[in-house]
Amino acid sequence: MLEGQVRIPSGCAISGIVDKSGKRMSGEAIIKSITVMHDRSNGLGGGFAAYGIYPEYKDYYALHIFYDNASTKKSCEEFLERHFDIINLSKIPTRKVREITDEPLIWRYFVTPLATKLSDSQLDEREFVAKCVFRVNTRIDGAYVFSSGKNMGVFKAVGFPEDVGRFYRLDEYEGYCFTCHGRYPTNTPGWWGGAHPFALLDYSVVHNGEISSYDANRRAIEMYGYKCTLQTDTEVITYIIDYLHRKKGLRFDEISSVIAAPFWQTIYRMEPIKRMTHEYLRNVFAAQLITGPFSIIVGFDGGFMALNDRLKLRSMVVGEKGDKVYVASEEAAIRIIEPNLDSVWSPNGGEPVIALLNGGVSNGS
């Protein structure tokens, strides 16, 4: 069959690299990795998240924003000026790539909340920024904040991921962690804001699969002030991660036990203390359980977590070489950039792989 004429929900490609020592690497490697999985994409969405790329502005939030037109840009900048001290602003550098068309205006702002606004809001700094992001994305028509963390950035577009990487000149960036995604669409049309990764603050998610619990997860997370504007399951996963980690203080291994919780019969066979922990997480955070096939890489300040659903319905391979940890949908996407791995394995269903700066690699057990 011709590409694009058949729905392939098991498609999509995800890949990630982190250097646990914090040493920065070029974005060229992650582009090379995702290119191997070209046939998992169809040109309707690709993107990257990169961490550690703005060391000179590491104390400021980097807002990456799409604009439909100059009028929308003016309205959004007026909003930003009322709420933030803008340290620097510029177009995000791009290069002409024949395959990338219909690009919006793409701008970047390094900001910090105005002290008076932050004090009046009675919110902590990160919650203030998150609420401002939602204000822009829900109230300023034609403006979309697609990245809002410190010392990190999301770069995404409609196109094959390797073309998106060249378009954003990702090879000219250096970071300690990169994740990427190539999209095969399932339920939503391809557009620039709908490409992966989805991000809020420093949390980013790339996702292969389709969650059947979308409606229940969306209704539950919107009770806590999140606004799901894109009708896509990956957006909901991102907000669930933010809620569980930033707002509820769960560790990433605990988060994995919420969103890919063991079956009850498995929990009942656990030793008493472990069983009590899992019973608590399943009961208290039942609405954040994600069902359906998925594999995800969650990027955050200081590392990433890779996780697939508890039945392992989507492929995921992990490799290690020295301080570097690799995750991809296919082993070939790892071997192309590091053919001589120290170890390689496929995680069990629901078993997180957590790689941290200055730390080891945990499988959550």
Secondary structure, DSSP 8 states (H G I E B T S, - for coil): --TTSS--TT--EEEEEEETT---EETHHHHHHHHTTGGG--SS-EEEEEES--GGGTTSEEEEEEESSHHHHHHHHHHHHHHEEEEEEEE------TT--S--EEEEEEEEE-HHHHHHHT--HHHHHHHHHHHHHHHSTTEEEEE--BSEEEEEESS-HHHHHHHTTGGG-EESEEEEEE---SSS---GGGSS-EEETTEEEEEEE--TTHHHHHHHHHTTT----S--HHHHHHHHHHIIIIIT---HHHHHHHHT---HHHHHTS-HHHHHHHHHHHHHTGGG---SSEEEEEEETTEEEEEE-TT--S--EEEEETTEEEEESSTHHHHTT-SS-SEEE---TT--EEEETTS-EE---
